[in-house]
């Protein structure tokens, strides 16, 4: 059994906890029946004892496998991690989605993606990451009760993501502490209007207006002050042709959307300016979680 889940970039500037898209940087898991529990981890986190245990994956997988079958069987898990950990690229959401999808496969149960998405919401209460991880593409999401409602737009091949991954983290919990408990009405209207406008631009493929729509007054600048170099990342990306440049999730990664013809130039400029950071040029993913026996 094989499970693949893409990285995601959430918020996209003004779409705080509501907008996100998937990029072609994937974690892959191979699952095989076994007499004993066996885990091997390769790639991101392979040298981290906590990550090597994959405790989040195992707890969700085992809980749901037992829910579906009533059994406590053993499996061999082989993890190939490519999504940087704790960098704002949805690594935790990828683990949750992979564990649920893997449990359904191992149990021999058919499922649809909407079912996986709403099961994932039990473990991750921010739909901006888990929705594109499940569905792929660009997604706008909202929550009603315990259910996620979302709409997807496939992304064209002529757009690329240039992703800048700093050499240190900004934890989601810590980054939320810098956000105010109350916002000014003007700040809220500013970001709300741009989140709505950005959604319309993605749905109509009006890419050249994203620079205006991706501005935000709710969270980005406040979080970026925790790593001031990010202001320079954003400025340089936009100067050299990025359509939009936004903090990915709560950071520390920065997400830049660009036309295919501009992506490599932007990546080269950013890598030269920030040699200590990792820079990826990635296609956008339209498939979300995929599985096969």
HELIX and SHEET records of a PDB file:
HELIX    1   1 UNK A   49  UNK A   53  1                                   5    
HELIX    2   2 UNK A   55  UNK A   69  1                                  15    
HELIX    3   3 UNK A   91  UNK A  106  1                                  16    
HELIX    4   4 UNK A  113  UNK A  120  1                                   8    
HELIX    5   5 UNK A  127  UNK A  135  1                                   9    
HELIX    6   6 UNK A  172  UNK A  177  1                                   6    
HELIX    7   7 UNK A  185  UNK A  204  1                                  20    
HELIX    8   8 UNK A  207  UNK A  209  5                                   3    
HELIX    9   9 UNK A  210  UNK A  213  1                                   4    
HELIX   10  10 UNK A  220  UNK A  224  1                                   5    
HELIX   11  11 UNK A  225  UNK A  227  5                                   3    
HELIX   12  12 UNK A  229  UNK A  239  1                                  11    
HELIX   13  13 UNK A  260  UNK A  273  1                                  14    
SHEET    1   A 5 UNK A  38  UNK A  43  0                                        
SHEET    2   A 5 UNK A  75  UNK A  81  1                                        
SHEET    3   A 5 UNK A  19  UNK A  33 -1                                        
SHEET    4   A 5 UNK A   2  UNK A  10 -1                                        
SHEET    5   A 5 UNK A 290  UNK A 292 -1                                        
SHEET    1   B 5 UNK A  38  UNK A  43  0                                        
SHEET    2   B 5 UNK A  75  UNK A  81  1                                        
SHEET    3   B 5 UNK A  19  UNK A  33 -1                                        
SHEET    4   B 5 UNK A 138  UNK A 144 -1                                        
SHEET    5   B 5 UNK A 147  UNK A 153 -1                                        
SHEET    1   C 4 UNK A 244  UNK A 247  0                                        
SHEET    2   C 4 UNK A 254  UNK A 259 -1                                        
SHEET    3   C 4 UNK A 159  UNK A 165 -1                                        
SHEET    4   C 4 UNK A 278  UNK A 283 -1                                        
END                                                                             
